[in-house]
Amino acid sequence: MIQLKFKHRKVVHYTLLISIILLQIIAILTWYNETKLAEAFDDMATAGKMNTINNALLTSQDDFN
């Protein structure tokens, strides 16, 4: 039978633990940035609609005058 050597077991475990934590942090940061980007696009779309509404209001006032 092959005897396993557990000489560096703690180092391997800590390395795996740190890499898992780093991957989770990267995933959270990516999700956070994507949601902020989606909110920014929604805000731009809303601003575009408001701009259209304001232009329609000004045109109707000009036509009324």
N, C-alpha and C positions, 0 to 999 in steps of 0.2 A: 504494500500500500504506500501511497505517496503521502509524506508528512508535509502539512502546510506550515509555513512560517508566518507567525503573527507579529513579527518584529516591528513593522511600521503600521500596525492596524490603526492606532490613534490618528496618525497623520492622514491616512486614507479617509477615515471617517470625518475628520474635521474638514478636509478638502471637499468631500462630497457635500457636507452640510453647508459650507460657505458657498459652493457653486449653486446649490438649490436656492439658497436665500437670494443670491445675486440674480438668478433667473426670475424669481418672483418679483423682485424690485424692478427689473427691466420690463416685465409684463405689465406691472401696475403703471409704470411711467408711460409706456406705450398706450395703454388704455386711456389714461388721463389726458394725454396729448390728443388722441383721436377724438375724445368727447369734446375737448375745448375747440378743436378744429371744426367739428360738426356744429357746435354752437355758433362759432364765428360765421360759418356759411349760412346758418339759419338767420342770424342777425343781418347779414348782407342781403339775403333774400327779402327779409322784412323791410329793410331800408329801401330796397328797390321798389317794393310795392307801395311804400309810403311816398316815394318820389313820384311814382305814377299817379297816385291819388292827388298829391299836391299839384302836379301839372294839370290834371283834369279840372281841379277846382279853379286854378288860375285861368284856364281856358274858358271855363263856363262864366267866370266873372267878366272876362273880356268880352265874351259874346253878349252877356246881359247888358253891358254898358254900350 
